[in-house]
Amino acid sequence: MYAKAAGLPNQDGLIHLELGQPAHDTPEHIKAATIAAITAGHVHYSDLPGIAPLREALAHKLHTFNGIAVTAADVVVTNGLTHGSFAAFFAIINPGDEVILLDPYYPQHVGKIELAGGRAVPAPLDAEHGFSIRADWIEAKVTARTKALVLVNPSNPTGRVYTRGELEALAALAIRHDLIVIADEVYEYNVYGGQHISIASLPGMAERTISLYAFTKSYAMDGWRLGYATAASDILSAMLKVTANDVTHVNTFAQHGALAAITGDPAVLRHMVEDETAKRDFLVAALNRMPGVMCPLPQGSIYAFPDIRGTRLASQTLADRLLDEARVVVESGAFYGAQGEGYLRICFGSQSLPTIKEAVRRLEDFFNRQITRI
Ligand SMILES: Cc1ncc(COP(=O)(O)O)c(C=O)c1O
């Protein structure tokens, strides 16, 4: 939808709620530390897995926040989570291997699985119960070729934060079938009330989980391209072979900015969560007043995933009409897999509250005029 909107001859007044790009600026202390690092001459190659103080700080965070007991030697700094997942798929996939994605899924994982010679296999989430995990439905997709499964928690696009029970069922399945779990936890701090649990912290999971993180959403550092990964040492050294060969390492002075982020005042994260909560609450309440729309409150991520089946329009048709008639850009749920048909993905994290209010005004106008209540 971004490409479609960008192709319109008139860009005036378009409101973009399709991209998951944080609305905030990167906090000043992070920028200052990066500028100071340049001034101090941190402009040369760093250690391939990343600068030692950053990896030490990340190991501490992984231990205390995520419950994953690691040392600095178990951490590799990556160019955003995208690069971490690229390294993960290239490290573990042999040609023809299958990787299970929970549908609706984050489509960018598919491209990397296929580039690495694997096959992405969608397994449905339980849409009628808040897109929860049904381990038996996932297990039905396991074959002799299944190598791994990808867990995005909190979920993009559904906004679900998986419960301990769901994660335990998934962990039991992974152990039973000797699968690797690739845990994309880019939204670990975008949690509104509930508790985020890292699957690697469950018994027997640290050795079979590749846990992936980024500074992207939590510290509004999407353009910096900073992430990190931790996994068992044999998997991590295979991932390091990939990262050392494709990018050598991550920009040295940007890593100093990341160090300032991870060791800085956690109030930054609290403020981000407060702001996102206010925007989420406003958007979701408004969506639920629109004819044909039902939207549960997402517990995590920066997306609302309203059920629009009551409009009797296909997701893509509705997204296209909202672009043309309301000049609001949202994503069709079908973009995220077969289970996403009948839904839209609307990002509340990428704009300010006043802009979201204007988008809602236009959406209400569209729905009240165009959609018959059923
Ligand atoms: C689930 C998920 N994983 C990964 C990414 C990409 O993260 P990064 O920008 O750190 O590569 C995104 C960005 O929207 C995402 O939603």
The ligand as a Gaussian input file, in Angstrom:
#p B3LYP/6-31G(d) Opt

LIG

0 1
 C        7.852000      -8.276000      13.153000
 C        8.933000      -7.402000      12.618000
 N       10.169000      -7.907000      12.511000
 C       11.177000      -7.170000      12.011000
 C       10.978000      -5.863000      11.615000
 C       12.114000      -5.089000      11.035000
 O       12.911000      -4.598000      12.074000
 P       14.245000      -3.795000      11.729000
 O       13.829000      -2.474000      11.179000
 O       14.942000      -3.690000      13.051000
 O       15.022000      -4.576000      10.741000
 C        9.701000      -5.295000      11.717000
 C        9.458000      -3.920000      11.255000
 O        8.354000      -3.476000      11.079000
 C        8.658000      -6.089000      12.229000
 O        7.420000      -5.613000      12.322000

